[in-house]
C-alpha cells in the first residue's frame, strides 16, 4: 500500500504520541508499505514554526529531509498538476495544506493516513 501521511500524523509518529492509534502505527511501520510525506507538510511545519504555533518542531523544520531519511519515508514533491488539482478542488474547505494533500492523494493514487474526516468528502481513501 502507498500511504501519504497527514502532517499531524507525521508529527505524532516522530514524537511517539499516544494519539496515534496502533492501527495507524502498524500501517506506517509495515515495510511492505511505501510511506510518503508531502513537501506541503514541510511547508506547513516550517510556517507554523515561524509563527510560533509549533515550537516542538523547530528541529524538524530545520532538518526535515534528514528526519524523513531516518524513517525511510519518501518525499512527495509538489508538481504543477498537484497545484492545479488543489486549486480546482470544489467545496468550502480552505486549508491549503489539506487541499494539496487531497490533490496529491488523488493524482498519485495514495491512501491518506489521517484522523481528519474532511478528506472523506473528496473521494480520497483515508486509513486510520
C-alpha positions, 0 to 999 in steps of 0.5 A: 500500500502507498500511504501519504501521511497527514502532517499531524500524523507525521508529527505524532509518529516522530514524537511517539504520541499516544494519539496515534492509534496502533492501527495507524502505527502498524500501517506506517511501520509495515515495510511492505508499505511505501510511506510518503510525506508531502513537501506541503507538510514541510511547508506547513511545519516550517510556517507554523514554526515561524509563527510560533504555533509549533515550537516542538518542531523547530528541529524538524523544520530545520532538518526535515529531509534528514528526519524523513531519511531516518524513517525511510519515508519518501518525499512527495514533491509538489508538481504543477498538476498537484497545484492545479488539482488543489486549486480546482478542488470544489467545496468550502474547505480552505486549508491549503495544506489539506487541499494539496494533500487531497490533490496529491492523494488523488493524482498519485493514487495514495491512501491518506493516513489521517484522523481528519474526516474532511478528506472523506468528502473528496473521494480520497481513501483515508486509513486510520 
